[in-house]
Amino acid sequence: MSYLLPTYANFPLTIVRGEGARLWDNTGKSYLDFCAGIATCSIGHCHPRLTEAISTQASTLMHCSNLYITEQQQELARTLVEDFAGTRGKVFFANSGAEANDGMIKAARRFGHTRPNKNGDARHEIITFNNSFHGRTLGSMAATAQKKIHEGFTPLLPGFHYVPFNDLDALNAAINENTVGIMLEPIQGEGGVNVASPDFLKGIDTLCKQHDLLLMLDEIQCGLGRTGTHNGWQSIYPELQPDTISWAKGLGGGFPVASFYLSDRAIDDAGTELSSIMSAGTHGSTYGGNPLACAAALAVLIEIKTSDLCTNVIAREQQIRSEVKSWASTVITQIKGKGLLLGFTVNADELNLTEGALPAPYLCKALMANGLLTVPAGTETLRWLPPLNVTEAEVAEALEILKTTLDSLKNH
Ligand SMILES: Cc1ncc(COP(=O)(O)O)c(C=O)c1O
């Protein structure tokens, strides 16, 4: 009997311990963790730099309130802006991805009030894309263009328009006088590991400039080194300069912390900075950016930078792609994604599935039984999101488990 609300259809697996890219269950069995908290445990489980930062900060100052300044928050903001966003701006700290996206959506609303349409009405509509995932709060859920996420929760927060991903014509046609922003994951994670094309990102950039729209990037799953660059968009179209960015997941390496960024670019002839629109009193969070969370996130970002984890990410991606290609598998028909946000398209016809089973979840369960934790992205895509510091030997071990499992499930 569990007293938890049954919101998660979780696997019957009780995890008790983690180290690096490995987890242990309550029977002592170990697993290679290529789920990593769904792209969250970016530097592996219980990394000494992270546990040391958390324990030192916990015994110094855990929380005080955003009524006061803390050095940890200032330093994390500086690192995020200077080293990761790459363009001058300011950040706000929240506790989860959905919350960071809500903040980003509020900033867009505020921008629409600051820069109304030609009738003087505040612009408030945001365009998002089919199969996107932005979170489960009322704002981020409305931004999410997936019917199954909305079911039973209507009426949704108004002001979102959904258009097909990678379709510039449809996007162009959806823009109207009330549009204030375009919001997207450069690589859709939950929606099936779908990568925006360089032309699509370039086209969005042009449309945003033409129509005075905010370019809003959700980097929650694909950001902070996951794709082998500091942000997902940089592995596709590095010239892009987003107006606003949300980060979460990998930021804390498992500690709850999130952020959204607003650029300092001028939004009018007087030189008003975009970041200035979120003035004192416009937004807040009791826990957001407390010293403990900021010390944890700072340790993660320093580890990503100083250990050059982006280089490892790219090497491990190449290792995975070339090994899977050498199998000439009829079950894995395609590898989508960038870096260590990879989606294997599973051909259900080639698998000996039990009646009614969905291919990706079915394969995940089989891999789990063989000691490899992975996660589906939709019904047809198996997703790998190992820690960014996963070793060559660990990747080789995971590939071996994948190959053996596929062979055992294949139709003969
Ligand atoms: C791209 C993206 N945005 C937002 C979220 C929501 O983040 P959180 O679960 O921390 O609220 C997720 C979570 O999977 C995500 O992948």
The ligand as an SDF file (V2000), in Angstrom:
LIG
                    3D

 16 16  0  0  0  0  0  0  0  0999 V2000
   12.3240   20.4070  -22.4030 C   0  0  0  0  0  0  0  0  0  0  0  0
   11.6820   20.3610  -21.0540 C   0  0  0  0  0  0  0  0  0  0  0  0
   11.1200   21.4700  -20.5650 N   0  0  0  0  0  0  0  0  0  0  0  0
   10.5470   21.4770  -19.3400 C   0  0  0  0  0  0  0  0  0  0  0  0
   10.5130   20.3530  -18.5690 C   0  0  0  0  0  0  0  0  0  0  0  0
    9.8740   20.4010  -17.2120 C   0  0  0  0  0  0  0  0  0  0  0  0
   10.8520   20.3230  -16.2180 O   0  0  0  0  0  0  0  0  0  0  0  0
   10.4590   19.9420  -14.7130 P   0  0  0  0  0  0  0  0  0  0  0  0
   10.0100   18.5120  -14.7290 O   0  0  0  0  0  0  0  0  0  0  0  0
   11.7240   20.1620  -13.9250 O   0  0  0  0  0  0  0  0  0  0  0  0
    9.3750   20.8510  -14.2970 O   0  0  0  0  0  0  0  0  0  0  0  0
   11.0860   19.1640  -19.0550 C   0  0  0  0  0  0  0  0  0  0  0  0
   11.0160   17.9240  -18.2630 C   0  0  0  0  0  0  0  0  0  0  0  0
   11.1150   16.8370  -18.7800 O   0  0  0  0  0  0  0  0  0  0  0  0
   11.6860   19.1740  -20.3310 C   0  0  0  0  0  0  0  0  0  0  0  0
   12.2410   18.0760  -20.8470 O   0  0  0  0  0  0  0  0  0  0  0  0
  1  2  1  0
  2  3  1  0
  2 15  2  0
  3  4  2  0
  4  5  1  0
  5  6  1  0
  5 12  2  0
  6  7  1  0
  7  8  1  0
  8  9  2  0
  8 10  1  0
  8 11  1  0
 12 13  1  0
 12 15  1  0
 13 14  2  0
 15 16  1  0
M  END
$$$$
